[in-house]
Amino acid sequence: MTEELIIAGFGGQGVLSLGKILAYSGILQNQEVSWMPSYGPEMRGGTANVTVILSDERISSPYLKLFDTAIILNQQSMDKFESSIKPGGILIYDPNGITIHPKRKDIHIYQIDANKLSSEMGNKKVYNMVVMGGYLKVKPVVQLDNVVEGLKKSLPERYHNLIPLNVEAIQKGMDNLVTINEVSVLN
Amino acid sequence: MAELKLMKGNEALAEAAIRAGVDAYFGYPITPQTEIIEYLMMEQPEKRTGMVVLQAESEVAAINMVYGAAGTGKRVFTSSSSPGISLKQEGISYMAGAEIPAVVVNVVRGGPGLGTIQPSQADYFQSVKGGGHGDYKLYVLAPASVQEMADFVEDAFDIAFKYMAPVLILSDGLIGQMMEKVYLKEQKPRWTDEEIYKMHNDWATFGRKNGRERNIITSLDLKSEKMEKRVHRLYKKYAQMEEEDLRYETIQCEDAEYIIVAYGSSARIAQKTVDLARAKGIKVGLLRPITLFPFPKKQLMELTKQVKGILSVELNTGQMVEDVRLAVEHKVPVEHFGRTGGIIHTPEEILEALQQKLIKG
């Protein structure tokens, strides 16, 4: 198994930490992992993205042109990365603020309204965990109990009381993923 | 037992330095290297091992603090990124001349000038062809993973003390900023004063005991005959490094018809190019120099017996390619491919370049 994933959105949406929790979860089930951020003059409101690779084998390039899955959380990232998904790959996006929806017919497309769902939960900070739920629903690359352990490793101890809320957010994401387009081959 | 963690390359290097029992770090922040000093400040190793961590007022101050502290026989290092490493060159040249063991880390960003904060390998010439003034070389280690960022700290100190010379770890923004899993070694104790006395009493300046002659650390020799001798002594060490401490890795070279030569982040990216090429039936192998000086010259020459061409892949406009050409003495075509200015080449781009420059050409 090798999963080559890009997560892209606004700074402040939890893009980098979502990637980090996934990477930690991968380690806990003995996978090789890499996490390569687009570092730079990014800030809250600017764009941020991270390439995460989970694999059973030694990872070669941590930097990629094409991805198995893209999780896209704003329009700029949609414009940039829709064409970077391998045929038969997966695009998961938050429709909030998206004015030009994806057009490709050769990939699986799903929507996760994580903005609305996290608002309903009363804590917008779990936004990225709702997204995580949506992703794990279509690509269960890591097990939920490893994600919980991954959360423990990634979050400072003073926030560990928020882990049940995060798990609830993941569940909410899993339950609310909307299918937009499916193709016959799942890459 | 080794501890498994998910860390950035910069953080792994910093933690490995603490665990290796390093005595001091002097540095100054600059992207994409800042996590090294940030991690050391947060971790407060003075409480763990007594290691000193100090933010100097400038890069120039930091390298001279290293020069001074390393002169006492302690294990000391500094880190920076390209523009800051340029500022340190005077101190590095002095340490090479005075034969002082120390470790310098360069997490390279795009240049020239202030350039960009994105990854680059444009400091190859600076690293292996001197950098500072005078007849000297640095032993240069080029990590290609977070694990190597951690492992190379201790390796670099071993080499520095084996040869009494400054050693450079040449990383870049990609390896420094990415996270991978890393196995961290157990904490080792710092050298005690007694151990340092035993090992380094013949050269270090930690105060005279038992009426020995005073040790003098200097790179200055106004008598040219003596200075020439000193330079020849340095070059004898460099020859010994080439004999004993060359490091490289070959991947799928056994049956290769084309070879990519790449180090650090480019080697990681080119590894995927090898897979892409082989899936298309093109027999490509990768030679990764782990040390840039010493350089795997003989190994490259050996490969000319079987390969049709060599592509040097670097995040610059063509620097290491000159050393590759020198090594193979025009026996096979050698071409260069690389993006620069902070752009990172993709595995696909490298394959396309290989096909255009070596196969179709």
Interface residues (C-beta under 8 A of the other chain):
Chain A: K20 A23 Y24 I27 E32 V33 S34 W35 M36 P37 Y39 G40 P41 I59 S60 S61 P62 Y63 L64 K65 L66 K153
Chain B: L4 L6 T31 P32 I117 Q118 G173 L174 Q177 M178 M179 E180 K181 S265 R268 I269 A270 Q271 K272 T273 V274 D275 I344 T346 P347 E348 E349
